[in-house]
Protein backbone atom coordinates (compact mmCIF):
# COMPACT_ATOMS: atom_id res chain seq x y z
CA UNK A 1 0.00 0.00 0.00
CA UNK A 2 1.34 3.41 -0.94
CA UNK A 3 1.69 6.17 1.59
CA UNK A 4 -0.50 9.20 1.25
CA UNK A 5 1.42 12.30 0.34
CA UNK A 6 1.16 15.59 -1.49
CA UNK A 7 0.96 13.96 -4.91
CA UNK A 8 -0.63 10.61 -4.13
CA UNK A 9 -4.00 10.19 -2.51
CA UNK A 10 -5.17 7.09 -0.70
CA UNK A 11 -4.90 3.83 -2.62
CA UNK A 12 -8.17 2.04 -3.28
CA UNK A 13 -8.34 -1.78 -2.96
CA UNK A 14 -9.19 -2.14 -6.66
CA UNK A 15 -6.08 -0.08 -7.55
CA UNK A 16 -3.90 -2.41 -5.49
CA UNK A 17 -5.44 -5.46 -7.19
CA UNK A 18 -4.83 -3.83 -10.58
CA UNK A 19 -1.16 -3.15 -9.75
CA UNK A 20 -0.63 -6.77 -8.64
CA UNK A 21 -2.32 -7.90 -11.85
CA UNK A 22 0.25 -5.99 -13.89
CA UNK A 23 3.19 -7.97 -12.49
CA UNK A 24 4.53 -10.68 -14.77
CA UNK A 25 3.63 -14.23 -13.73
CA UNK A 26 5.94 -16.12 -16.09
CA UNK A 27 9.55 -15.66 -17.18
CA UNK A 28 8.39 -14.95 -20.74
CA UNK A 29 6.45 -11.91 -19.46
CA UNK A 30 9.42 -10.51 -17.51
CA UNK A 31 11.22 -7.83 -19.52
CA UNK A 32 15.03 -7.76 -19.48
CA UNK A 33 17.60 -9.79 -17.54
CA UNK A 34 17.81 -12.24 -20.48
CA UNK A 35 20.89 -14.17 -19.31
CA UNK A 36 19.39 -14.56 -15.84
CA UNK A 37 16.07 -15.72 -17.29
CA UNK A 38 17.90 -18.33 -19.39
CA UNK A 39 19.66 -19.69 -16.28
CA UNK A 40 16.40 -19.74 -14.32
CA UNK A 41 14.63 -21.58 -17.16
CA UNK A 42 17.27 -24.31 -16.99
CA UNK A 43 16.91 -24.46 -13.19
CA UNK A 44 13.12 -24.80 -13.46
CA UNK A 45 13.28 -27.42 -16.21
CA UNK A 46 15.79 -29.50 -14.23
CA UNK A 47 13.71 -29.35 -11.03
CA UNK A 48 10.53 -30.27 -12.89
CA UNK A 49 12.35 -33.12 -14.63
CA UNK A 50 13.45 -34.50 -11.25
CA UNK A 51 10.03 -33.88 -9.73
CA UNK A 52 11.63 -31.88 -6.92
CA UNK A 53 11.41 -28.32 -5.61
CA UNK A 54 13.89 -25.77 -6.94
CA UNK A 55 17.33 -25.38 -5.40
CA UNK A 56 17.74 -22.39 -3.08
CA UNK A 57 18.32 -19.09 -4.92
CA UNK A 58 19.98 -15.83 -3.83
CA UNK A 59 19.24 -12.72 -5.90
CA UNK A 60 21.34 -9.60 -5.45
CA UNK A 61 21.28 -6.21 -7.07
CA UNK A 62 20.03 -2.66 -6.68
CA UNK A 63 16.47 -2.04 -5.49
CA UNK A 64 13.62 -2.04 -7.97
CA UNK A 65 15.05 -4.43 -10.56
CA UNK A 66 12.62 -7.31 -9.99
CA UNK A 67 14.05 -9.63 -7.32
CA UNK A 68 10.68 -10.07 -5.61
CA UNK A 69 8.87 -10.44 -8.93
CA UNK A 70 11.31 -13.12 -10.10
CA UNK A 71 10.83 -15.03 -6.84
CA UNK A 72 7.05 -14.91 -7.36
CA UNK A 73 7.52 -16.11 -10.95
CA UNK A 74 9.59 -19.07 -9.71
CA UNK A 75 6.80 -20.03 -7.29
CA UNK A 76 4.10 -19.61 -9.93
CA UNK A 77 6.02 -21.63 -12.51
CA UNK A 78 6.54 -24.47 -10.03
CA UNK A 79 2.88 -24.36 -8.96
CA UNK A 80 3.96 -23.53 -5.40
CA UNK A 81 2.73 -21.21 -2.69
CA UNK A 82 4.71 -17.98 -2.37
CA UNK A 83 5.44 -16.90 1.20
CA UNK A 84 7.11 -13.53 1.82
CA UNK A 85 8.99 -12.20 4.82
CA UNK A 86 12.05 -10.03 5.42
CA UNK A 87 15.28 -10.23 7.36
CA UNK A 88 14.31 -7.46 9.80
CA UNK A 89 10.94 -9.16 10.51
CA UNK A 90 12.68 -12.34 11.71
CA UNK A 91 14.12 -10.99 14.94
CA UNK A 92 14.33 -14.25 16.91
CA UNK A 93 14.78 -17.93 16.01
CA UNK A 94 11.16 -18.52 17.04
CA UNK A 95 9.99 -16.07 14.37
CA UNK A 96 11.70 -18.14 11.69
CA UNK A 97 10.46 -21.40 13.21
CA UNK A 98 6.88 -20.12 13.03
CA UNK A 99 7.28 -19.37 9.33
CA UNK A 100 9.09 -22.51 8.16
CA UNK A 101 6.98 -24.98 10.13
CA UNK A 102 3.96 -23.74 8.16
CA UNK A 103 5.53 -24.44 4.76
CA UNK A 104 4.33 -27.27 2.52
CA UNK A 105 6.41 -29.32 0.09
CA UNK A 106 7.61 -27.16 -2.78
CA UNK A 107 6.63 -23.82 -1.23
CA UNK A 108 8.84 -20.85 -2.03
CA UNK A 109 9.90 -18.83 1.01
CA UNK A 110 11.13 -15.39 -0.02
CA UNK A 111 13.27 -13.49 2.49
CA UNK A 112 13.83 -9.91 1.38
CA UNK A 113 16.84 -8.08 2.81
CA UNK A 114 18.29 -11.43 3.84
CA UNK A 115 21.55 -9.68 4.72
CA UNK A 116 19.73 -8.20 7.74
CA UNK A 117 18.95 -11.57 9.36
CA UNK A 118 20.31 -11.76 12.91
CA UNK A 119 23.07 -14.38 13.28
CA UNK A 120 20.99 -16.38 15.78
CA UNK A 121 18.23 -16.68 13.18
CA UNK A 122 20.75 -17.60 10.47
CA UNK A 123 22.00 -20.49 12.57
CA UNK A 124 18.48 -21.91 12.81
CA UNK A 125 18.12 -21.47 9.05
CA UNK A 126 21.23 -23.55 8.18
CA UNK A 127 19.80 -27.02 8.95
CA UNK A 128 16.43 -25.94 7.54
CA UNK A 129 17.89 -25.26 4.09
CA UNK A 130 20.54 -28.00 4.14
CA UNK A 131 18.74 -30.92 5.77
CA UNK A 132 15.12 -29.70 5.76
CA UNK A 133 15.07 -30.00 9.53
CA UNK A 134 14.52 -27.62 12.40
CA UNK A 135 16.61 -28.15 15.53
CA UNK A 136 14.92 -26.76 18.62
CA UNK A 137 16.32 -26.59 22.14
CA UNK A 138 13.69 -27.20 24.80
CA UNK A 139 14.44 -26.12 28.34
CA UNK A 140 17.52 -24.56 29.88
CA UNK A 141 20.63 -25.72 31.66
CA UNK A 142 21.33 -29.43 32.28
CA UNK A 143 17.69 -30.36 31.64
CA UNK A 144 17.75 -28.85 28.13
CA UNK A 145 17.29 -31.20 25.23
CA UNK A 146 17.32 -30.88 21.49
CA UNK A 147 14.38 -31.84 19.31
CA UNK A 148 14.65 -32.21 15.54
CA UNK A 149 11.56 -31.52 13.45
CA UNK A 150 11.54 -32.69 9.86
CA UNK A 151 10.46 -30.07 7.35
CA UNK A 152 9.03 -30.54 3.86
CA UNK A 153 11.40 -29.77 1.00
CA UNK A 154 10.95 -26.08 0.23
CA UNK A 155 12.81 -23.47 -1.78
CA UNK A 156 14.39 -20.47 -0.09
CA UNK A 157 14.79 -17.40 -2.28
CA UNK A 158 16.81 -14.65 -0.65
CA UNK A 159 17.12 -11.10 -1.94
CA UNK A 160 19.72 -8.54 -1.03
CA UNK A 161 21.01 -5.21 -2.20
CA UNK A 162 24.27 -5.94 -0.37
CA UNK A 163 25.55 -9.42 -1.18
CA UNK A 164 28.80 -8.72 0.66
CA UNK A 165 26.82 -8.41 3.90
CA UNK A 166 25.32 -11.89 3.54
CA UNK A 167 27.46 -14.08 5.77
CA UNK A 168 29.69 -16.55 3.97
CA UNK A 169 28.14 -19.63 5.67
CA UNK A 170 24.67 -18.54 4.56
CA UNK A 171 25.76 -17.57 1.05
CA UNK A 172 27.48 -20.95 0.61
CA UNK A 173 24.21 -22.79 1.23
CA UNK A 174 22.50 -21.34 -1.86
CA UNK A 175 22.67 -23.52 -4.96
CA UNK A 176 22.12 -20.55 -7.26
CA UNK A 177 23.49 -17.04 -6.72
CA UNK A 178 22.64 -14.45 -9.35
CA UNK A 179 22.84 -10.70 -9.75
CA UNK A 180 20.29 -8.47 -11.42
CA UNK A 181 21.80 -5.62 -13.42
CA UNK A 182 20.41 -2.27 -14.46
CA UNK A 183 18.21 -2.38 -17.53
CA UNK A 184 19.49 -1.06 -20.86
CA UNK A 185 17.39 1.77 -22.37
CA UNK A 186 15.80 -0.55 -24.96
CA UNK A 187 14.28 -2.69 -22.18
CA UNK A 188 12.77 0.34 -20.48
C-alpha positions in Angstrom: 0.0 0.0 0.0 1.3 3.4 -0.9 1.7 6.2 1.6 -0.5 9.2 1.3 1.4 12.3 0.3 1.2 15.6 -1.5 1.0 14.0 -4.9 -0.6 10.6 -4.1 -4.0 10.2 -2.5 -5.2 7.1 -0.7 -4.9 3.8 -2.6 -8.2 2.0 -3.3 -8.3 -1.8 -3.0 -9.2 -2.1 -6.7 -6.1 -0.1 -7.6 -3.9 -2.4 -5.5 -5.4 -5.5 -7.2 -4.8 -3.8 -10.6 -1.2 -3.2 -9.8 -0.6 -6.8 -8.6 -2.3 -7.9 -11.8 0.3 -6.0 -13.9 3.2 -8.0 -12.5 4.5 -10.7 -14.8 3.6 -14.2 -13.7 5.9 -16.1 -16.1 9.6 -15.7 -17.2 8.4 -15.0 -20.7 6.4 -11.9 -19.5 9.4 -10.5 -17.5 11.2 -7.8 -19.5 15.0 -7.8 -19.5 17.6 -9.8 -17.5 17.8 -12.2 -20.5 20.9 -14.2 -19.3 19.4 -14.6 -15.8 16.1 -15.7 -17.3 17.9 -18.3 -19.4 19.7 -19.7 -16.3 16.4 -19.7 -14.3 14.6 -21.6 -17.2 17.3 -24.3 -17.0 16.9 -24.5 -13.2 13.1 -24.8 -13.5 13.3 -27.4 -16.2 15.8 -29.5 -14.2 13.7 -29.3 -11.0 10.5 -30.3 -12.9 12.4 -33.1 -14.6 13.4 -34.5 -11.2 10.0 -33.9 -9.7 11.6 -31.9 -6.9 11.4 -28.3 -5.6 13.9 -25.8 -6.9 17.3 -25.4 -5.4 17.7 -22.4 -3.1 18.3 -19.1 -4.9 20.0 -15.8 -3.8 19.2 -12.7 -5.9 21.3 -9.6 -5.4 21.3 -6.2 -7.1 20.0 -2.7 -6.7 16.5 -2.0 -5.5 13.6 -2.0 -8.0 15.0 -4.4 -10.6 12.6 -7.3 -10.0 14.1 -9.6 -7.3 10.7 -10.1 -5.6 8.9 -10.4 -8.9 11.3 -13.1 -10.1 10.8 -15.0 -6.8 7.0 -14.9 -7.4 7.5 -16.1 -10.9 9.6 -19.1 -9.7 6.8 -20.0 -7.3 4.1 -19.6 -9.9 6.0 -21.6 -12.5 6.5 -24.5 -10.0 2.9 -24.4 -9.0 4.0 -23.5 -5.4 2.7 -21.2 -2.7 4.7 -18.0 -2.4 5.4 -16.9 1.2 7.1 -13.5 1.8 9.0 -12.2 4.8 12.1 -10.0 5.4 15.3 -10.2 7.4 14.3 -7.5 9.8 10.9 -9.2 10.5 12.7 -12.3 11.7 14.1 -11.0 14.9 14.3 -14.2 16.9 14.8 -17.9 16.0 11.2 -18.5 17.0 10.0 -16.1 14.4 11.7 -18.1 11.7 10.5 -21.4 13.2 6.9 -20.1 13.0 7.3 -19.4 9.3 9.1 -22.5 8.2 7.0 -25.0 10.1 4.0 -23.7 8.2 5.5 -24.4 4.8 4.3 -27.3 2.5 6.4 -29.3 0.1 7.6 -27.2 -2.8 6.6 -23.8 -1.2 8.8 -20.8 -2.0 9.9 -18.8 1.0 11.1 -15.4 0.0 13.3 -13.5 2.5 13.8 -9.9 1.4 16.8 -8.1 2.8 18.3 -11.4 3.8 21.5 -9.7 4.7 19.7 -8.2 7.7 19.0 -11.6 9.4 20.3 -11.8 12.9 23.1 -14.4 13.3 21.0 -16.4 15.8 18.2 -16.7 13.2 20.7 -17.6 10.5 22.0 -20.5 12.6 18.5 -21.9 12.8 18.1 -21.5 9.0 21.2 -23.5 8.2 19.8 -27.0 8.9 16.4 -25.9 7.5 17.9 -25.3 4.1 20.5 -28.0 4.1 18.7 -30.9 5.8 15.1 -29.7 5.8 15.1 -30.0 9.5 14.5 -27.6 12.4 16.6 -28.1 15.5 14.9 -26.8 18.6 16.3 -26.6 22.1 13.7 -27.2 24.8 14.4 -26.1 28.3 17.5 -24.6 29.9 20.6 -25.7 31.7 21.3 -29.4 32.3 17.7 -30.4 31.6 17.7 -28.8 28.1 17.3 -31.2 25.2 17.3 -30.9 21.5 14.4 -31.8 19.3 14.6 -32.2 15.5 11.6 -31.5 13.5 11.5 -32.7 9.9 10.5 -30.1 7.3 9.0 -30.5 3.9 11.4 -29.8 1.0 11.0 -26.1 0.2 12.8 -23.5 -1.8 14.4 -20.5 -0.1 14.8 -17.4 -2.3 16.8 -14.6 -0.6 17.1 -11.1 -1.9 19.7 -8.5 -1.0 21.0 -5.2 -2.2 24.3 -5.9 -0.4 25.5 -9.4 -1.2 28.8 -8.7 0.7 26.8 -8.4 3.9 25.3 -11.9 3.5 27.5 -14.1 5.8 29.7 -16.5 4.0 28.1 -19.6 5.7 24.7 -18.5 4.6 25.8 -17.6 1.0 27.5 -21.0 0.6 24.2 -22.8 1.2 22.5 -21.3 -1.9 22.7 -23.5 -5.0 22.1 -20.5 -7.3 23.5 -17.0 -6.7 22.6 -14.5 -9.4 22.8 -10.7 -9.7 20.3 -8.5 -11.4 21.8 -5.6 -13.4 20.4 -2.3 -14.5 18.2 -2.4 -17.5 19.5 -1.1 -20.9 17.4 1.8 -22.4 15.8 -0.5 -25.0 14.3 -2.7 -22.2 12.8 0.3 -20.5 
